[in-house]
Structures are given as C-alpha cells and as structure tokens.
Amino acid sequence: MVAEAAAERARLQAARRRFVLANHPDRGGDPVAFAEGLRAFDDARPSQTLTFYRRHGVLRRILAALARVLVRTGGRS
C-alpha cells in the first residue's frame, strides 16, 4: 500500500512537471490557465509543503502578487 501511494505520488509529480513545462507563462502559456492548472494539481495532492504555505500565508501572498501582475498586464503574458 505504501509503495502504491509512492508510485501514485511520482506519477502525479511527473504529470505536474510536464504541465508546467508545456504551459508556463514564461514560455508563452496563459497565466490564468497556468494558475488554475497548478491549483488543480495541488488540490489533487494533499501535501505537507502546501499545508506549510497555507499555514504561513505564503500561498496567499503569491496569489495576490499574481493577481496584481494579471491586472497590470490585462491578463496577457
């Protein structure tokens, strides 16, 4: 059971990495779709890192900074 969970975690991590490489705004991807995609991956994977970010407000500050950039650029990359 532990090995199955580790294998699933590795598959999810590989899929997330492929998503990031294909859709990153620095490579011409849509920033809003990119943020939504990352959120979907994070929701699919409860992680200690994400819990840490939520607990310390880092995630909120990152999302606020992203929102400011999107407002300033009109949603264009």
C-alpha positions in Angstrom: 0.0 0.0 0.0 2.8 2.4 0.8 4.5 1.6 -2.5 1.3 2.2 -4.4 0.9 5.6 -2.7 4.5 6.5 -3.6 4.0 5.4 -7.2 0.9 7.5 -7.5 2.7 10.5 -6.0 5.5 10.0 -8.5 3.0 9.8 -11.4 1.3 12.9 -10.3 4.5 14.8 -9.8 5.7 13.8 -13.4 2.3 14.9 -14.8 2.6 18.3 -13.0 6.2 18.7 -14.3 5.0 18.1 -17.9 2.1 20.5 -17.4 4.5 23.2 -16.1 6.9 22.8 -19.0 4.2 22.9 -21.6 2.1 25.8 -20.1 4.4 28.1 -18.2 3.7 31.8 -18.9 7.4 32.4 -19.5 7.1 30.0 -22.4 4.0 31.6 -23.9 1.3 30.0 -21.8 -1.8 31.7 -20.5 -1.1 32.8 -16.9 -4.7 32.3 -15.7 -4.9 28.8 -17.2 -1.5 28.0 -15.7 -2.5 29.1 -12.2 -5.8 27.1 -12.5 -3.9 24.1 -13.6 -1.4 24.3 -10.8 -4.3 24.7 -8.3 -5.9 21.6 -9.7 -2.7 19.6 -9.3 -2.3 21.0 -5.7 -5.9 20.0 -4.9 -5.3 16.5 -6.2 -2.3 16.1 -3.9 -2.5 16.9 -0.3 1.0 17.8 0.6 2.9 18.9 3.6 4.5 21.7 1.6 1.2 23.1 0.5 -0.1 22.9 4.1 3.0 24.8 5.2 2.4 27.5 2.6 -1.3 27.8 3.6 -0.4 27.9 7.3 2.2 30.7 6.9 0.3 32.7 4.3 2.9 32.3 1.6 0.4 31.0 -0.8 -1.9 33.9 -0.3 0.9 36.4 -0.9 2.0 34.6 -4.1 -1.6 34.6 -5.4 -2.0 38.3 -4.5 1.2 39.1 -6.4 0.0 37.1 -9.4 -3.3 38.9 -9.3 -1.5 42.3 -9.3 0.5 41.2 -12.3 -2.6 40.0 -14.2 -4.4 43.3 -13.5 -1.4 45.3 -14.6 -0.9 43.3 -17.8 -4.6 42.8 -18.6 -4.2 39.0 -18.3 -1.6 38.9 -21.2 1.7 37.2 -20.7 
